[in-house]
Structures are given as C-alpha cells and as structure tokens.
Amino acid sequence: MEEQSFGKVYYWSHESAIGGDTFLIAESFDDFIGRIEARKEEKDDREVVGVKYSPRLLKLINEKRMKDGLPPLVQ
C-alpha cells in the first residue's frame, strides 16, 4: 500500500479492469463508519418463491453448511 493511501477506505470492484478497480469511499475508518445510515426498504410486489430440495441435495447442502459453521436448512 502506498503511504498516501494508508488509512483510507477503498471499494475494490473485482469485475472492473485493472487500474480502474478501486474507488475511494472514505478518508478513514471513522469517516466510513460515520457515513453509514439506516435505510428503509421499499415494499414491492415481488412474489416469494419456495424451493424444495431433494433429500440427497439437502443432505449435501447441510454437510457443507455445518463445515462452514452454519445451521442446517430445514424443509
């Protein structure tokens, strides 16, 4: 990290071209935290879709979740 960049907070866009992939978002961590605001989500009319896993797939997913320290999914 360059000395003039030390302590600043950047956003790295992994999908951007190299050289244009970082964006300064705050001069310091305290500045970054101070910019965070709660935002009220707008309600929409999207339909919620349920997913039904086969028992075998659910078992594989839950084995991976347990390795990652996550609770199992339940159908």
Secondary structure as UniProt FT lines:
FT   HELIX           3..5
FT   TURN            6..7
FT   STRAND          9..12
FT   TURN            14..15
FT   TURN            18..19
FT   STRAND          22..26
FT   HELIX           29..35
FT   HELIX           55..67
FT   TURN            68..69
//
